Amino acid sequence: MKHLALSLALASCLIGCATAPSPSATTTAAQDALWLDRLTWGARSEDLAVLRQKGRAAWLDAQLAPQGPPPLPAAAQAQIQTLAVAQTELLPLVQRMEAQRKAADAVTDDAAKAEAQKQYQAALTKLAREASIRQLLQALYSPNQVQEQLTWFWFNHFNVHQFKSNLRVMVGDYEQGLRERSLGSFRELLGYTARHPAMLRYLDNEQNAANRINENYARELLELHTMGVGGGYSQKDVQELARVLTGLGVNLTDNKPKLPPQREAQYRRAGLTEFNPVRHDFGDKQLLGITIKGQGEAELDQVLDLLARHPSTARYVSRKLAQYFVADEPPAALVERMAQRWQQSDGRIADVLRAMVQSPEFDASLGRKFKDPTHYVVSAVRLAYADRVVLNTGPMIGWLYRMGQAPYNRQTPDGYPMDENAWAGPGQMTTRFEIARAIGSGSAGLFKPEGEAKDRPGFPQLAHPLYYEAIAPRLATATQQALAQANSPQEWNAYLLASPELMHR
């Protein structure tokens, strides 16, 4: 009963106890830790030390221009190196799975066929889980924390669902490409997603052909990926864009389709993605008041250039970035300045982010943004085990499934919501308190490799320098009182991880 009462007390304080620093010329450690909480997956002692030594400007410069693949701790890198999604290119990986699928379908005995198909599905699920493992290890330990935040953001923005068709084999490759482009130009990101087989299959564009138009991808490309609802496009624009997209699809084989001689030169194949001119509508199109001459695949690049540079896209995507990093309802003036920087820089994401981070609105919002489930789980583990690499991300994946935000698992193309109302319900908070107890007591299973019986380390020591230097100074009275009533270090850990202050960033 005491545990429940304290949890309820912390929950009742969830909104009111979250505090934000007052911007000043000289920042405190607590203010810098909150700044890091917003731009990383959770502040750690070593991050804070680097920030305070280099200063915010130099730290941000390095984050916005990361140099090559980041070095991960050896124990994290070793885990990634065992993953098929990290070691095998997409084309052979998909073809290997296709061979397994066809072999299963060819089995004639009903029971044996069912077992073979079950094994095929399990193999697909294993590949998606591998991608989840890599994602979490990168979020936990990559020094390129802004890049990792944006990798999650862009996957959510250009969402695909793992359980559509065979997308479980593709999500890891799709996510890695987003990671590599996350701080570059929006146009490059848009082009990457438009030609990735995961997107083409998820939104049914491989079914889109002349005289058999499928508008699914065209609609989401305008509504969710670029201009946004109310951005100035019409249903006619959706239809015309769908015509532009005809012929762009997926080919899982090594076979080239049969083409008439006059279309041979227009065929394109890159990996699993192909442009089949026989399926393309070569008529002229009228899109957003612009004539798109029928010329084949080049039409797509002309349209993507138009959409990436459209003022509605600048405002819509800038607002989503501000909603993710600043506030559920970001200030209109901030969004407008970000959109202006977008157009001045031709959609350079790093430039738009810099304008956001350097704004007074960003500083004023620190400590007030409620953590979605992924931010809560990853930040709690980073705080608890900053000095030790977890050996099993399985518990973290399980927690994210319980809280409804598992990797690659949003079924609809709009991505997971980013506002507090979606994640602050009573059931959600109860689960977070259970997670806090599991981490705080050392019983979470994070150091229990597959097949082993016991966790290796004991419970974490959360009363470390970061706590005294940067967390304790901003704890509300109710949180301090709850911590004072803890009967053990494990209980103290749980109360701190469940506190309102650690539910916000």
N, C-alpha and C positions, 0 to 999 in steps of 0.2 A: 504493500500500500504506500509505503514511503516513496519507493521508486516512482510509482504512478503519480503521486501527488507532485513530486518535484518535476516530473516530465510535463505534467499539465501546467505547472507554474511557468516553466520555460516556454511552453507553447503559447500561453496567454500573453507572454512578453514578446512574441515573435516579431511583431511589427514595431511596436513602440520602443523596444529596447535597442533596435538597430541604430547605430549612430554613424554620422559622417564627419570627417574632419573639416575644419575651416581652412581653406587654402591660405598659405602664407609664404613669404619669401624663403624662409628656412623651414623645411619639413622635419617632422619628428619621425622616429623609427616606426611608430604606430601608423602614421599617415603613409609612409613609404610602403609598409606592409600591406595596407589596404590598396594602394596603387598597384602593387604586384598581384594581389588577389584578383584584381580586375583583368589584368593583362596576361596572367599565367593561369595554369590549372590549380593554383594555390601556392601561397608564399611559403618558402622554406628558409631556414637560417642562412644557408649559403647564398641563396638568391638575394636576400636582404643585404648581406655583407657586400656582395658585388655591386648592387645598386647604389648603396651609400658610398662606396668607394669611387665608382665611376660617375655617379650623378644620373638623373633621370634621362637627360637628353642623350648622353652617350649610350646608355643602356638601350634606349629605344632605337637609336640609329643601328645598333648591332642586330637588334631583333627584326627590324624591317628590311635588312639586307643580309640574311644568313648566308654563310659561305659553305656551300656543299652540304652533304649529308652530315648530320650532327653526330659527334661521338657519344655513344650511350655507355653506361656502366657495363663492364664485361659480363656480369650475370644477366643483365637485360638483353644485351646483344646476343649472347649465347642462346637464349630462349628463342629469339627471332630467327636465328640462323637454322633452327630445326624445322621451321614452318615451310610447307610446300608453297604457300602463296608468296613467300619471300624468295624462294629459290628457283621457281619455275616460271617461265614466261606465260602470258595468258593463252596464246594460241595453242601450244602443246598441252597446257593444263586442261583447257576446254575440250580439246580433241580426245584426250585420255578419258575424260568423263563421258564424252559422247560414245566412245567405244564401249565403256562399261554399261551405259544405258541401252545401247543396241543389243549387246550380249544378253542383258537381262530380259529384254523384250522378246528375244529369240527363243528363250527357254520354253519348252512345250508342256512340261509337267506343271500343273497349277501351283502346287505347294512350293516347288523349287523356284518357279517364276516369281512368286510373291516374296520369297526370301531374297532372291537376287535383286529385285526392285527395292526392297527394304535396304539392302546394303548400298545400293546406288544412292538412295536418299540420304543415308547416314554419311556417306562419303562427301556429298554436297554440303551437308550441315557441318561436317568437320572443317571444311575449307572456309566457310563463313565464320566459324568460331576462331579459326586461326587468324583471320583478318581482325576480329575483335581483340584477340590477344595482342597483336601488333599495335593496334590503335591505342589500347590502354597503356602498354609499355612505353610507347612514344609520348603519350600525354603525361605519364608519371615522371619520365626521366630525360626526355629530350631537353637540351638547353635552349632550343629554338621554340620557346613557349608560345609566342605570338603566332608563329606558323602553325603550331599544333591546335591552338584555339581556332584559327581560321580554317584548318582542315575540317574540323567538326562543323563549323558554320557553313562552309561551302557544300559539304555533303548534304547537310540539312536543307540548304537552299535548292540544290539540284538533286533532290531526293530520289532514290530508287528503293524498291522494297525487295529484300533478299529472297522472299519466298515466291516471287513471280518467276515461273518457268525455271531456268537453271541459273538465275542470277547469283546464287550462293557461290558459284565458282568465279564470278566476275567482280564482286563488290570490293575485294582486296585490291585488285588492279585499278579499279575505278577510283578508289580512295587515294591510292598512292599517287596517281596522276593529279588529283586535286591538291594533294600536299605539295607537290613539286611546283605547282602554278599558283599557289594560294596568295602570294604577295605580288604577283606580276600584274598583267593587264586583265581587266574583266573580259575584254574581247577574246583573249587567249583561252581563258576559262570557258567561255561560252562555246567557242569552237571545239574545245576538247570534249565537253559534255555532249555536244550535238552529234559528234561522230563516234562516241563510245558505244560499244554494243550493249552495255548495261542500260543506258538511257533509251536507245532505239528499241530494245526489246521490252523494257518496262512500260513505255508509253506507246507500244504497238506500231511504231513507224515502219517496221519490217512488213507490215500488212498494208502500207500506204502505197498505192499505185495509181497510175492514170486510169480513169474510169472506175476505180474502186477506192475512192478517197477515204482515208481514216484521219480524222482531225485531232485525235488525242494529243499527240506531241505538239502540234501547232498551237493548240489552245493553251497548254501549260507553258510553252515557250514564251508566249506573250503575257499571260496572266500571272505566272509564278516566277519565271526566270528573268524577265526583263522589265516590261512596262508597268505591270501591275494592274489590278482592277481600277478602272477610272483613268487609265493612262492615256486614253485617246484612241484606242483601236476599236474596230467594230467586228461583228460576226463575219462580215464580208472579208475583212482582213485575215481572220482565222482561216477562212476557206481558201483564200489566195496563198497564204503561207503553207497550208497543207499541200497545195499543188507544187509549191517550190520544193517541198520535202519528199515528193514522190521519187521512188527509186533508191532512196537511201535506206539500207537495211543491213542484215546480218547474214553471214555465210559461215557456217561452222565446219565446212569441209575444205578440202584442197581443190575442189572442182570449180572451174569457171563456168558460168551459165553460157548456153548457146546464144550467140549474138549474130544478127545480120551484118554483113561486111561494113555497111555504112555507119554502124554504131560501135564497132570494135575500138576505135581510138578514144571513145568517150567513157569506156568502162574504167573504173578505178577500184583498187582493192588495197586496203591497209589493215593487216591483221585480220580480225574477224569482220570488219566493217567493209561493205562494198557499196558502190554506186552502180546500179544496173540501168543503163539508159533505156532499155526496152520497157522498163516499168515507169519511166519518167514522163511527166506531162510537159511537153516542149512548147506549149502555147505561152504567149506573153501574159504576165500577171500584173495586177494593180494592187500595190501594198502600201498603205499609209500615204497614199497620194503619189507614189513613185511607180514608174513603169519598170518592171523587171523583165528584161528580154529573155525569151526562152533559149537557153544555151547550155543546159545541163547542170552539172554539179556546181559550176561557178556561180549560179544563181544563189546558192546557199551562202557563200561567202559575202556576196553583195548584201544580202538581207541581214546577216549577222553583223556586218559593219554598221548598217543602218540602225539596228536595234541597240547595239552596244553604245552608240553615240547619242541615242535619243534622250532628250531632257527628262522624259518620264522614267526611263531606266535609271538615270543618275539619281533622281529623287527616291524612287522606290527602293533600290538596293541600298542607298545611303541610309534610308530610314531603317531598313532591316539590320544593317550593321550597328546603327545607334541603339536599336532596341536590344540587340544582343549584348552590347558592351556598356550601355549607359543606363537606359531606363525603359520600362514597359511602354511608356508613352514619351518618347524622346522629344525634347524641346524643338519646336518647328524651326527656330532660328539656327540651331545647330545642324539640323538636317539640311537646311538650305545652304549653309556654308560648305558642308561636305559635298553636296551636289555641285556647287560651283567649282570646288577643287577637282571633282571628278571630270568636269568638262574642260577645265584648264589643263589637266594632266592626261587627257584622253583615256580616262578610266584606269589610271594607275592606282591599284588598291593600296599600296604602301603610302602613297601621298594622301589618299582620302583618310586612311587611318591616322596618319600624323595630324591632320587637321582636327580630327575628333579628339585625340588624346591631349592635344595642346589647348583645348578649349576650356573655358571656365566651367562650362556645364559638366564636363567629364569629372573634374575635381570635386565639384559640388555633389556629384552623385555617389561618390565612393562610400561603400558600406551599406548602400540602400538597395542594391540589386539582389533580389532573391535568387538563390542558386537552384537551377533545375537539377534533376537527379544526377546527371553525369558530373556536373560541377561539384555537387555535394560529395559524391562518392570519391572522385579522384582527389579533390582537395583534402578530404579527411585522411586518405591513405598517405598522401604526400606529407601532411603534417605529422602523422603518427610514425611513419617509417622513412623519414628523410635520409637516413644513413644506411638503410638496408633495402636491397632490391627484393620485391616480392617474388616468390617462386611459383605462384599459382594465382592467376587472375580470375579463375573460375568463380570464386565468391563474388567478386565485383560484377561480373557479367550476370550472375544470378540476382544480385540486388537490383541491377538496372532493369532486368525483366520484371521483377516484383513491382518496381515503381513505374513501369510503363514507358521506359525510354531506352530499351535495349538497342545496341548498335544495329543499324541497317533494317530496323524492324517497324518503321512507320509505313503503314500500308498505303496511305494516300500521298499524292505527290506534293502536298503543301509542306511536308516536313513537320517535325515536332514543334509545338507551340513554345514560345520563349517568354511568356508572361507568367507572373506569380500565380494568378488564379488557376492555372492549369496544374500546378504542382504543390499547392499549400493546403489541400484538404486534410481532414482529420486522419483518414486512412494512410495518406502519404506520410504525415508527420509521425504516426505510430511506427511505420516501417523505418523511418529515419532514426528514431530512438533505438529501435532494435539493432540497426546497423552500428550506431554509436556504441552500444554495449558490446557488440561482437568485436569491433576494432579495439575498443578501450580495454577489454579483458584479455586480448590476445588470443581469443578463441575463434577468430574469423576464418581460419584455414588458409590464409594468404601465403604461409610458408610451408604448406603441406603439398609437395609435388605429387602428381598423379601416381597412385600405387603405393605411397608411403602412409604410415599409420598416424604419425604425429606431426604437429607444427614444430618447427625447429626453435624459434626464439620465444621468449616470454612476452608479456604484455608491453606495449610501448611506454616510453617515459615522456609524457607530454609536458611535464614541468621543466622544459628545457629553455635555453637562452631566448629563443624566438618568443616563447610565451611571456617571459618576464619583460622583455624589451618592447614587444610590439602588440601583444594580445591583451595582457592584463590591464594596461592603461585604459583600454576602451570598453572594458566589461561593465555592464550595467549593474546596479545594486542587487537586483534579483538574481542575476547570474552569480555574483560573488557569494551571495547567501547560500545558493544551491551548492556551490563548490565547497563551502565551509562545512556543509552537513554530510559530505561524503565520508564513508566509513573505511575506505581503502583507496589506494592509488588507482586501482582498476575502476572503481566507482567514480572517482574524481575525473578520470579520463572520459568516461561515458557522459558525465554531466557537461564537460567542456565541449565535446564533439556534438552534443545535442543542444548546445546553447543557441539562442537567437543570433548572437554575433557571428557564429560559424555557419549559420544558415544563409548568411548574406555575404556579398562580395563587393 
